[in-house]
Amino acid sequence: MQLTFWGTRGSIAVPGPDTVLYGGNTTCLEVCCGDSERIILDAGTGIRGLGLALARSMPLHCALFLSHTHWDHIQGLPFFVPLFVPGNTVSIHGTFDPIAMKDLRSVLDGQMDYNYFPVRSAELKAELRYESLAEGQTVTHGPAQVTPFLVNHSIITFGYKVESGGKTVFFTGDHEPWANIYAPEDPYFEEYQAIIDQKYEEFIGFLRGVDVLVADGQYTREEYPAKTGWGHSSMDMCVDLARDAGIGRLYITHHEPTRTDASLTAAFADLKARRAGEGVSINMAQERVSIEI
């Protein structure tokens, strides 16, 4: 199994000379299982580059799994070249929106309305298949199995476990650790804390045995208190998660858009120095870098 990062930035694309090392495109990951089977995780602006690379090996049959439909995770989809080519098949999986009561296709069609884009999804030439998933519903694509787990974000969001050939990677999507909304003196504090603890234990149980964890770590530990409730983790929280689940390799992604290569490198060095000896190999995701799992 090979994992390639095509987009590592959170919130908004930030191309330029200060983001060359880690990348300026928003979230997109490619998982290759075998010679031709590809699984794509999220469709941020990084999926454009992936599409150009895949154009050399069409016809294409791939599966795209969206963690959620915030713009930085879907805004590259209209620029994904394989969608415009007859003979390609792209299956798109994600969540149903229970607030707006919209299925995945309706949400994605919205960003290709003529008000926002010159080509409607109905005019795309590839065969598109849409599926709204339920938590725990495993999808088989070639030799791989992909299973969603409900994580904590401002809208319904899935993290995805990808398993193939005895190797496993988990991608959190956008995730913030569950926290108690009640003060310790509140009569509901203990009851709510028990719910949080149970959810975390379920998460850890789901992650046990995973070889590589790719996790949203947008903030430093100093930044996080001012960003609580925004739906993202700190880098230290990513290390905590990997350690608690016994995962040896961690790749932190969804980098803060205001962070330059230099400041991200400094934060990375500080993190590794403080968290050495915890049994976790800590890495920063870098755009267009591939790793073997």
Phi and psi restraints in degrees (value plus and minus 20) as a CYANA .aco file:
   2 GLN   PHI    -142.9  -102.9
   2 GLN   PSI     113.0   153.0
   3 LEU   PHI    -133.6   -93.6
   3 LEU   PSI     109.7   149.7
   4 THR   PHI    -142.9  -102.9
   4 THR   PSI     113.1   153.1
   5 PHE   PHI    -111.1   -71.1
   5 PHE   PSI      98.0   138.0
   6 TRP   PHI    -124.1   -84.1
   6 TRP   PSI     -35.6     4.4
   7 GLY   PHI    -175.0  -135.0
   7 GLY   PSI     109.1   149.1
   8 THR   PHI    -147.0  -107.0
   8 THR   PSI     -17.9    22.1
   9 ARG   PHI    -116.6   -76.6
   9 ARG   PSI     129.0   169.0
  10 GLY   PHI    -121.5   -81.5
  10 GLY   PSI     132.2   172.2
  11 SER   PHI      56.8    96.8
  11 SER   PSI     -74.2   -34.2
  12 ILE   PHI    -175.2  -135.2
  12 ILE   PSI     126.4   166.4
  13 ALA   PHI     -88.7   -48.7
  13 ALA   PSI     118.4   158.4
  14 VAL   PHI    -155.2  -115.2
  14 VAL   PSI      47.9    87.9
  15 PRO   PHI     -89.5   -49.5
  15 PRO   PSI     131.9   171.9
  16 GLY   PHI     130.6   170.6
  16 GLY   PSI     155.8   195.8
  17 PRO   PHI     -85.9   -45.9
  17 PRO   PSI     -39.8     0.2
  18 ASP   PHI    -110.6   -70.6
  18 ASP   PSI     -19.8    20.2
  19 THR   PHI    -149.8  -109.8
  19 THR   PSI       7.0    47.0
  20 VAL   PHI     -91.5   -51.5
  20 VAL   PSI     -61.3   -21.3
  21 LEU   PHI     -87.1   -47.1
  21 LEU   PSI     -68.2   -28.2
  22 TYR   PHI    -119.0   -79.0
  22 TYR   PSI     -38.4     1.6
  23 GLY   PHI      85.8   125.8
  23 GLY   PSI     131.4   171.4
  24 GLY   PHI    -134.8   -94.8
  24 GLY   PSI     -25.5    14.5
  25 ASN   PHI    -102.7   -62.7
  25 ASN   PSI     131.4   171.4
  26 THR   PHI    -101.4   -61.4
  26 THR   PSI     151.9   191.9
  27 THR   PHI     -74.7   -34.7
  27 THR   PSI     107.1   147.1
  28 CYS   PHI    -182.3  -142.3
  28 CYS   PSI     109.3   149.3
  29 LEU   PHI    -146.4  -106.4
  29 LEU   PSI     126.1   166.1
  30 GLU   PHI    -140.0  -100.0
  30 GLU   PSI     108.9   148.9
  31 VAL   PHI    -135.7   -95.7
  31 VAL   PSI      98.9   138.9
  32 CYS   PHI    -120.1   -80.1
  32 CYS   PSI     106.3   146.3
  33 CYS   PHI    -142.9  -102.9
  33 CYS   PSI      82.0   122.0
  34 GLY   PHI      65.7   105.7
  34 GLY   PSI    -185.5  -145.5
  35 ASP   PHI     -96.7   -56.7
  35 ASP   PSI     -54.5   -14.5
  36 SER   PHI    -151.0  -111.0
  36 SER   PSI     -31.2     8.8
  37 GLU   PHI    -103.1   -63.1
  37 GLU   PSI     105.1   145.1
  38 ARG   PHI    -146.2  -106.2
  38 ARG   PSI     116.9   156.9
  39 ILE   PHI    -137.1   -97.1
  39 ILE   PSI     109.9   149.9
  40 ILE   PHI    -132.0   -92.0
  40 ILE   PSI     111.7   151.7
  41 LEU   PHI    -131.1   -91.1
  41 LEU   PSI      90.2   130.2
  42 ASP   PHI      51.7    91.7
  42 ASP   PSI     135.7   175.7
  43 ALA   PHI    -150.9  -110.9
  43 ALA   PSI      28.2    68.2
  44 GLY   PHI     -88.4   -48.4
  44 GLY   PSI    -190.0  -150.0
  45 THR   PHI     -82.1   -42.1
  45 THR   PSI     -40.0     0.0
  46 GLY   PHI     -83.7   -43.7
  46 GLY   PSI     -41.0    -1.0
  47 ILE   PHI     -89.7   -49.7
  47 ILE   PSI     -38.8     1.2
  48 ARG   PHI     -82.6   -42.6
  48 ARG   PSI     -69.5   -29.5
  49 GLY   PHI     -82.3   -42.3
  49 GLY   PSI     -58.4   -18.4
  50 LEU   PHI     -82.3   -42.3
  50 LEU   PSI     -62.8   -22.8
  51 GLY   PHI     -81.4   -41.4
  51 GLY   PSI     -59.8   -19.8
  52 LEU   PHI     -85.5   -45.5
  52 LEU   PSI     -57.0   -17.0
  53 ALA   PHI     -88.9   -48.9
  53 ALA   PSI     -59.0   -19.0
  54 LEU   PHI     -92.8   -52.8
  54 LEU   PSI     -40.0     0.0
  55 ALA   PHI     -80.2   -40.2
  55 ALA   PSI     -39.6     0.4
  56 ARG   PHI    -101.8   -61.8
  56 ARG   PSI     -28.1    11.9
  57 SER   PHI    -150.6  -110.6
  57 SER   PSI      11.1    51.1
  58 MET   PHI    -101.7   -61.7
  58 MET   PSI     135.5   175.5
  59 PRO   PHI     -91.2   -51.2
  59 PRO   PSI     133.7   173.7
  60 LEU   PHI    -145.4  -105.4
  60 LEU   PSI     117.5   157.5
  61 HIS   PHI    -146.4  -106.4
  61 HIS   PSI      88.7   128.7
  62 CYS   PHI    -155.0  -115.0
  62 CYS   PSI     142.3   182.3
  63 ALA   PHI    -139.0   -99.0
  63 ALA   PSI     106.5   146.5
  64 LEU   PHI    -128.1   -88.1
  64 LEU   PSI     107.7   147.7
  65 PHE   PHI    -137.1   -97.1
  65 PHE   PSI      98.7   138.7
  66 LEU   PHI    -117.6   -77.6
  66 LEU   PSI     107.2   147.2
  67 SER   PHI     -87.7   -47.7
  67 SER   PSI     -60.6   -20.6
  68 HIS   PHI    -187.3  -147.3
  68 HIS   PSI     157.3   197.3
  69 THR   PHI    -131.3   -91.3
  69 THR   PSI       7.0    47.0
  70 HIS   PHI     -84.5   -44.5
  70 HIS   PSI     130.1   170.1
  71 TRP   PHI     -74.2   -34.2
  71 TRP   PSI     -60.3   -20.3
  72 ASP   PHI     -89.1   -49.1
  72 ASP   PSI     -25.0    15.0
  73 HIS   PHI    -132.1   -92.1
  73 HIS   PSI     -22.7    17.3
  74 ILE   PHI    -153.5  -113.5
  74 ILE   PSI     -28.3    11.7
  75 GLN   PHI     -90.0   -50.0
  75 GLN   PSI     -34.5     5.5
  76 GLY   PHI    -107.4   -67.4
  76 GLY   PSI     -31.9     8.1
  77 LEU   PHI     -78.0   -38.0
  77 LEU   PSI     -61.8   -21.8
  78 PRO   PHI     -83.9   -43.9
  78 PRO   PSI     -33.0     7.0
  79 PHE   PHI    -127.3   -87.3
  79 PHE   PSI      -6.3    33.7
  80 PHE   PHI    -104.0   -64.0
  80 PHE   PSI      82.5   122.5
  81 VAL   PHI     -71.2   -31.2
  81 VAL   PSI     -62.2   -22.2
  82 PRO   PHI     -76.2   -36.2
  82 PRO   PSI     -42.4    -2.4
  83 LEU   PHI     -86.6   -46.6
  83 LEU   PSI     -41.3    -1.3
  84 PHE   PHI    -117.2   -77.2
  84 PHE   PSI     -16.7    23.3
  85 VAL   PHI    -133.9   -93.9
  85 VAL   PSI     102.4   142.4
  86 PRO   PHI     -80.1   -40.1
  86 PRO   PSI     126.4   166.4
  87 GLY   PHI      76.1   116.1
  87 GLY   PSI     -35.2     4.8
  88 ASN   PHI    -106.7   -66.7
  88 ASN   PSI     129.8   169.8
  89 THR   PHI    -147.4  -107.4
  89 THR   PSI     106.2   146.2
  90 VAL   PHI    -147.2  -107.2
  90 VAL   PSI      96.7   136.7
  91 SER   PHI    -116.6   -76.6
  91 SER   PSI     110.0   150.0
  92 ILE   PHI    -136.7   -96.7
  92 ILE   PSI     104.4   144.4
  93 HIS   PHI    -141.9  -101.9
  93 HIS   PSI     127.6   167.6
  94 GLY   PHI    -199.9  -159.9
  94 GLY   PSI    -175.5  -135.5
  95 THR   PHI    -121.3   -81.3
  95 THR   PSI     135.2   175.2
  96 PHE   PHI    -106.6   -66.6
  96 PHE   PSI     121.9   161.9
  97 ASP   PHI    -113.3   -73.3
  97 ASP   PSI      83.2   123.2
  98 PRO   PHI     -97.4   -57.4
  98 PRO   PSI     -33.8     6.2
  99 ILE   PHI     -99.8   -59.8
  99 ILE   PSI     -73.3   -33.3
 100 ALA   PHI    -105.5   -65.5
 100 ALA   PSI     -26.9    13.1
 101 MET   PHI      36.0    76.0
 101 MET   PSI      29.9    69.9
 102 LYS   PHI    -141.2  -101.2
 102 LYS   PSI     118.4   158.4
 103 ASP   PHI    -101.6   -61.6
 103 ASP   PSI     154.5   194.5
 104 LEU   PHI     -80.2   -40.2
 104 LEU   PSI     -62.5   -22.5
 105 ARG   PHI     -81.8   -41.8
 105 ARG   PSI     -61.9   -21.9
 106 SER   PHI     -83.2   -43.2
 106 SER   PSI     -60.9   -20.9
 107 VAL   PHI     -84.8   -44.8
 107 VAL   PSI     -66.0   -26.0
 108 LEU   PHI     -90.4   -50.4
 108 LEU   PSI     -55.0   -15.0
 109 ASP   PHI     -79.4   -39.4
 109 ASP   PSI     -51.8   -11.8
 110 GLY   PHI     -80.6   -40.6
 110 GLY   PSI     -59.1   -19.1
 111 GLN   PHI     -98.0   -58.0
 111 GLN   PSI     -28.5    11.5
 112 MET   PHI    -129.5   -89.5
 112 MET   PSI       0.1    40.1
 113 ASP   PHI     -84.8   -44.8
 113 ASP   PSI     131.2   171.2
 114 TYR   PHI     -78.4   -38.4
 114 TYR   PSI     -41.9    -1.9
 115 ASN   PHI     -87.2   -47.2
 115 ASN   PSI     -42.8    -2.8
 116 TYR   PHI    -138.7   -98.7
 116 TYR   PSI     -40.2    -0.2
 117 PHE   PHI    -174.2  -134.2
 117 PHE   PSI     123.8   163.8
 118 PRO   PHI     -97.3   -57.3
 118 PRO   PSI     -31.5     8.5
 119 VAL   PHI    -142.1  -102.1
 119 VAL   PSI     105.1   145.1
 120 ARG   PHI     -99.8   -59.8
 120 ARG   PSI     135.3   175.3
 121 SER   PHI     -80.9   -40.9
 121 SER   PSI     -50.1   -10.1
 122 ALA   PHI     -85.8   -45.8
 122 ALA   PSI     -37.8     2.2
 123 GLU   PHI    -115.4   -75.4
 123 GLU   PSI     -20.9    19.1
 124 LEU   PHI     -89.4   -49.4
 124 LEU   PSI     127.3   167.3
 125 LYS   PHI    -113.1   -73.1
 125 LYS   PSI     -43.5    -3.5
 126 ALA   PHI     -91.9   -51.9
 126 ALA   PSI     139.3   179.3
 127 GLU   PHI    -102.5   -62.5
 127 GLU   PSI     100.6   140.6
 128 LEU   PHI    -129.6   -89.6
 128 LEU   PSI     114.1   154.1
 129 ARG   PHI    -144.2  -104.2
 129 ARG   PSI     110.5   150.5
 130 TYR   PHI    -134.1   -94.1
 130 TYR   PSI     122.0   162.0
 131 GLU   PHI    -166.5  -126.5
 131 GLU   PSI     101.0   141.0
 132 SER   PHI    -105.8   -65.8
 132 SER   PSI     103.9   143.9
 133 LEU   PHI    -116.0   -76.0
 133 LEU   PSI     136.9   176.9
 134 ALA   PHI    -125.0   -85.0
 134 ALA   PSI     133.4   173.4
 135 GLU   PHI     -77.4   -37.4
 135 GLU   PSI     113.8   153.8
 136 GLY   PHI      64.9   104.9
 136 GLY   PSI     -22.3    17.7
 137 GLN   PHI    -102.0   -62.0
 137 GLN   PSI      89.6   129.6
 138 THR   PHI    -102.8   -62.8
 138 THR   PSI     113.3   153.3
 139 VAL   PHI    -131.2   -91.2
 139 VAL   PSI     111.9   151.9
 140 THR   PHI    -119.8   -79.8
 140 THR   PSI     107.9   147.9
 141 HIS   PHI    -152.0  -112.0
 141 HIS   PSI      87.3   127.3
 142 GLY   PHI      39.7    79.7
 142 GLY   PSI    -151.0  -111.0
 143 PRO   PHI    -103.9   -63.9
 143 PRO   PSI     -17.3    22.7
 144 ALA   PHI    -126.6   -86.6
 144 ALA   PSI     130.4   170.4
 145 GLN   PHI    -139.6   -99.6
 145 GLN   PSI     112.6   152.6
 146 VAL   PHI    -140.8  -100.8
 146 VAL   PSI     105.7   145.7
 147 THR   PHI    -146.6  -106.6
 147 THR   PSI     106.6   146.6
 148 PRO   PHI    -106.3   -66.3
 148 PRO   PSI     128.0   168.0
 149 PHE   PHI    -150.8  -110.8
 149 PHE   PSI     112.6   152.6
 150 LEU   PHI     -93.7   -53.7
 150 LEU   PSI      96.4   136.4
 151 VAL   PHI    -123.4   -83.4
 151 VAL   PSI    -193.3  -153.3
 152 ASN   PHI    -129.3   -89.3
 152 ASN   PSI      92.2   132.2
 153 HIS   PHI    -168.5  -128.5
 153 HIS   PSI    -197.4  -157.4
 154 SER   PHI     -96.5   -56.5
 154 SER   PSI     -37.2     2.8
 155 ILE   PHI    -149.9  -109.9
 155 ILE   PSI     150.1   190.1
 156 ILE   PHI     -79.2   -39.2
 156 ILE   PSI     104.5   144.5
 157 THR   PHI    -157.7  -117.7
 157 THR   PSI     116.8   156.8
 158 PHE   PHI    -126.2   -86.2
 158 PHE   PSI     118.3   158.3
 159 GLY   PHI    -113.1   -73.1
 159 GLY   PSI     137.1   177.1
 160 TYR   PHI    -147.7  -107.7
 160 TYR   PSI     112.1   152.1
 161 LYS   PHI    -118.6   -78.6
 161 LYS   PSI     105.4   145.4
 162 VAL   PHI    -133.7   -93.7
 162 VAL   PSI     103.5   143.5
 163 GLU   PHI    -143.0  -103.0
 163 GLU   PSI     113.1   153.1
 164 SER   PHI    -183.4  -143.4
 164 SER   PSI     114.5   154.5
 165 GLY   PHI      38.4    78.4
 165 GLY   PSI      12.0    52.0
 166 GLY   PHI      60.0   100.0
 166 GLY   PSI     -15.0    25.0
 167 LYS   PHI    -135.0   -95.0
 167 LYS   PSI     130.5   170.5
 168 THR   PHI    -161.0  -121.0
 168 THR   PSI     116.5   156.5
 169 VAL   PHI    -147.8  -107.8
 169 VAL   PSI     124.0   164.0
 170 PHE   PHI    -143.1  -103.1
 170 PHE   PSI     111.6   151.6
 171 PHE   PHI    -133.1   -93.1
 171 PHE   PSI     103.0   143.0
 172 THR   PHI     -95.3   -55.3
 172 THR   PSI     -38.6     1.4
 173 GLY   PHI      44.3    84.3
 173 GLY   PSI    -173.6  -133.6
 174 ASP   PHI    -105.7   -65.7
 174 ASP   PSI     104.2   144.2
 175 HIS   PHI    -166.7  -126.7
 175 HIS   PSI     116.3   156.3
 176 GLU   PHI    -144.5  -104.5
 176 GLU   PSI     113.4   153.4
 177 PRO   PHI     -74.4   -34.4
 177 PRO   PSI     123.4   163.4
 178 TRP   PHI     -83.6   -43.6
 178 TRP   PSI     119.1   159.1
 179 ALA   PHI    -155.8  -115.8
 179 ALA   PSI     132.9   172.9
 180 ASN   PHI     -96.2   -56.2
 180 ASN   PSI     106.0   146.0
 181 ILE   PHI    -105.4   -65.4
 181 ILE   PSI     -25.0    15.0
 182 TYR   PHI    -126.8   -86.8
 182 TYR   PSI     128.7   168.7
 183 ALA   PHI     -93.0   -53.0
 183 ALA   PSI     132.7   172.7
 184 PRO   PHI     -75.0   -35.0
 184 PRO   PSI     -49.6    -9.6
 185 GLU   PHI    -103.5   -63.5
 185 GLU   PSI     -27.7    12.3
 186 ASP   PHI     -92.4   -52.4
 186 ASP   PSI     120.1   160.1
 187 PRO   PHI     -83.3   -43.3
 187 PRO   PSI     -38.9     1.1
 188 TYR   PHI    -112.6   -72.6
 188 TYR   PSI     -21.9    18.1
 189 PHE   PHI     -79.9   -39.9
 189 PHE   PSI     -71.1   -31.1
 190 GLU   PHI     -85.7   -45.7
 190 GLU   PSI     -59.9   -19.9
 191 GLU   PHI     -84.0   -44.0
 191 GLU   PSI     -63.7   -23.7
 192 TYR   PHI     -88.6   -48.6
 192 TYR   PSI     -57.0   -17.0
 193 GLN   PHI     -83.6   -43.6
 193 GLN   PSI     -56.0   -16.0
 194 ALA   PHI     -84.0   -44.0
 194 ALA   PSI     -57.3   -17.3
 195 ILE   PHI     -85.4   -45.4
 195 ILE   PSI     -64.6   -24.6
 196 ILE   PHI     -81.7   -41.7
 196 ILE   PSI     -65.9   -25.9
 197 ASP   PHI     -81.4   -41.4
 197 ASP   PSI     -60.0   -20.0
 198 GLN   PHI     -84.9   -44.9
 198 GLN   PSI     -62.3   -22.3
 199 LYS   PHI     -83.7   -43.7
 199 LYS   PSI     -61.0   -21.0
 200 TYR   PHI     -85.9   -45.9
 200 TYR   PSI     -60.3   -20.3
 201 GLU   PHI     -84.4   -44.4
 201 GLU   PSI     -56.1   -16.1
 202 GLU   PHI     -83.8   -43.8
 202 GLU   PSI     -60.8   -20.8
 203 PHE   PHI     -84.0   -44.0
 203 PHE   PSI     -67.8   -27.8
 204 ILE   PHI     -81.9   -41.9
 204 ILE   PSI     -61.6   -21.6
 205 GLY   PHI     -81.8   -41.8
 205 GLY   PSI     -58.7   -18.7
 206 PHE   PHI     -86.3   -46.3
 206 PHE   PSI     -51.8   -11.8
 207 LEU   PHI    -106.4   -66.4
 207 LEU   PSI     -38.2     1.8
 208 ARG   PHI     -80.1   -40.1
 208 ARG   PSI     114.0   154.0
 209 GLY   PHI      73.2   113.2
 209 GLY   PSI     -27.6    12.4
 210 VAL   PHI     -90.4   -50.4
 210 VAL   PSI     118.1   158.1
 211 ASP   PHI    -102.1   -62.1
 211 ASP   PSI     -60.9   -20.9
 212 VAL   PHI    -154.0  -114.0
 212 VAL   PSI     111.6   151.6
 213 LEU   PHI    -128.7   -88.7
 213 LEU   PSI     104.9   144.9
 214 VAL   PHI    -129.3   -89.3
 214 VAL   PSI      96.4   136.4
 215 ALA   PHI    -150.6  -110.6
 215 ALA   PSI     124.6   164.6
 216 ASP   PHI     -88.8   -48.8
 216 ASP   PSI      94.6   134.6
 217 GLY   PHI    -154.9  -114.9
 217 GLY   PSI      41.9    81.9
 218 GLN   PHI     -86.6   -46.6
 218 GLN   PSI     -52.2   -12.2
 219 TYR   PHI    -131.7   -91.7
 219 TYR   PSI     138.0   178.0
 220 THR   PHI    -102.3   -62.3
 220 THR   PSI     148.4   188.4
 221 ARG   PHI     -85.1   -45.1
 221 ARG   PSI     -49.1    -9.1
 222 GLU   PHI     -93.3   -53.3
 222 GLU   PSI     -53.8   -13.8
 223 GLU   PHI     -97.5   -57.5
 223 GLU   PSI     -51.4   -11.4
 224 TYR   PHI     -77.1   -37.1
 224 TYR   PSI     -63.3   -23.3
 225 PRO   PHI     -74.1   -34.1
 225 PRO   PSI     -54.4   -14.4
 226 ALA   PHI     -99.7   -59.7
 226 ALA   PSI     -31.2     8.8
 227 LYS   PHI    -132.0   -92.0
 227 LYS   PSI     -11.5    28.5
 228 THR   PHI     -76.4   -36.4
 228 THR   PSI     111.9   151.9
 229 GLY   PHI      71.7   111.7
 229 GLY   PSI     -22.6    17.4
 230 TRP   PHI    -104.1   -64.1
 230 TRP   PSI     -28.4    11.6
 231 GLY   PHI      76.1   116.1
 231 GLY   PSI      -2.4    37.6
 232 HIS   PHI    -153.8  -113.8
 232 HIS   PSI     137.3   177.3
 233 SER   PHI    -115.7   -75.7
 233 SER   PSI     144.8   184.8
 234 SER   PHI    -109.6   -69.6
 234 SER   PSI     144.9   184.9
 235 MET   PHI     -80.9   -40.9
 235 MET   PSI     -59.8   -19.8
 236 ASP   PHI     -83.9   -43.9
 236 ASP   PSI     -55.5   -15.5
 237 MET   PHI     -84.2   -44.2
 237 MET   PSI     -53.7   -13.7
 238 CYS   PHI     -84.5   -44.5
 238 CYS   PSI     -62.5   -22.5
 239 VAL   PHI     -84.0   -44.0
 239 VAL   PSI     -62.0   -22.0
 240 ASP   PHI     -77.1   -37.1
 240 ASP   PSI     -64.8   -24.8
 241 LEU   PHI     -84.5   -44.5
 241 LEU   PSI     -66.8   -26.8
 242 ALA   PHI     -82.3   -42.3
 242 ALA   PSI     -64.2   -24.2
 243 ARG   PHI     -82.0   -42.0
 243 ARG   PSI     -67.3   -27.3
 244 ASP   PHI     -85.0   -45.0
 244 ASP   PSI     -51.0   -11.0
 245 ALA   PHI    -111.3   -71.3
 245 ALA   PSI     -22.3    17.7
 246 GLY   PHI      50.5    90.5
 246 GLY   PSI      12.2    52.2
 247 ILE   PHI    -115.0   -75.0
 247 ILE   PSI     104.7   144.7
 248 GLY   PHI    -101.7   -61.7
 248 GLY   PSI     -43.3    -3.3
 249 ARG   PHI    -143.4  -103.4
 249 ARG   PSI     104.7   144.7
 250 LEU   PHI    -142.2  -102.2
 250 LEU   PSI     113.5   153.5
 251 TYR   PHI    -141.4  -101.4
 251 TYR   PSI      97.0   137.0
 252 ILE   PHI    -109.0   -69.0
 252 ILE   PSI     113.1   153.1
 253 THR   PHI    -157.3  -117.3
 253 THR   PSI    -185.8  -145.8
 254 HIS   PHI      38.0    78.0
 254 HIS   PSI      29.2    69.2
 255 HIS   PHI     -83.2   -43.2
 255 HIS   PSI     120.6   160.6
 256 GLU   PHI     -74.5   -34.5
 256 GLU   PSI     107.8   147.8
 257 PRO   PHI     -84.9   -44.9
 257 PRO   PSI     -44.3    -4.3
 258 THR   PHI    -104.5   -64.5
 258 THR   PSI     -23.6    16.4
 259 ARG   PHI    -108.9   -68.9
 259 ARG   PSI     103.2   143.2
 260 THR   PHI     -99.0   -59.0
 260 THR   PSI     150.3   190.3
 261 ASP   PHI     -76.1   -36.1
 261 ASP   PSI     -63.2   -23.2
 262 ALA   PHI     -84.5   -44.5
 262 ALA   PSI     -64.9   -24.9
 263 SER   PHI     -91.7   -51.7
 263 SER   PSI     -52.8   -12.8
 264 LEU   PHI     -89.9   -49.9
 264 LEU   PSI     -59.1   -19.1
 265 THR   PHI     -82.2   -42.2
 265 THR   PSI     -60.4   -20.4
 266 ALA   PHI     -86.1   -46.1
 266 ALA   PSI     -62.5   -22.5
 267 ALA   PHI     -84.7   -44.7
 267 ALA   PSI     -58.2   -18.2
 268 PHE   PHI     -83.2   -43.2
 268 PHE   PSI     -65.5   -25.5
 269 ALA   PHI     -82.7   -42.7
 269 ALA   PSI     -62.1   -22.1
 270 ASP   PHI     -83.2   -43.2
 270 ASP   PSI     -63.4   -23.4
 271 LEU   PHI     -81.7   -41.7
 271 LEU   PSI     -67.6   -27.6
 272 LYS   PHI     -83.6   -43.6
 272 LYS   PSI     -57.8   -17.8
 273 ALA   PHI     -86.5   -46.5
 273 ALA   PSI     -61.2   -21.2
 274 ARG   PHI     -96.3   -56.3
 274 ARG   PSI     -51.1   -11.1
 275 ARG   PHI    -128.0   -88.0
 275 ARG   PSI      -3.1    36.9
 276 ALA   PHI     -84.7   -44.7
 276 ALA   PSI     129.2   169.2
 277 GLY   PHI      63.2   103.2
 277 GLY   PSI      -9.0    31.0
 278 GLU   PHI    -121.1   -81.1
 278 GLU   PSI     -11.7    28.3
 279 GLY   PHI      60.5   100.5
 279 GLY   PSI      -3.8    36.2
 280 VAL   PHI    -143.8  -103.8
 280 VAL   PSI     105.6   145.6
 281 SER   PHI    -101.6   -61.6
 281 SER   PSI      92.3   132.3
 282 ILE   PHI    -117.6   -77.6
 282 ILE   PSI     107.8   147.8
 283 ASN   PHI    -156.2  -116.2
 283 ASN   PSI     133.6   173.6
 284 MET   PHI    -121.4   -81.4
 284 MET   PSI     108.9   148.9
 285 ALA   PHI     -82.9   -42.9
 285 ALA   PSI     116.6   156.6
 286 GLN   PHI    -146.1  -106.1
 286 GLN   PSI     113.1   153.1
 287 GLU   PHI     -79.0   -39.0
 287 GLU   PSI     114.6   154.6
 288 ARG   PHI      46.6    86.6
 288 ARG   PSI       0.0    40.0
 289 VAL   PHI    -121.7   -81.7
 289 VAL   PSI     113.7   153.7
 290 SER   PHI    -127.2   -87.2
 290 SER   PSI     125.4   165.4
 291 ILE   PHI    -149.8  -109.8
 291 ILE   PSI     128.1   168.1
 292 GLU   PHI    -112.8   -72.8
 292 GLU   PSI     118.2   158.2
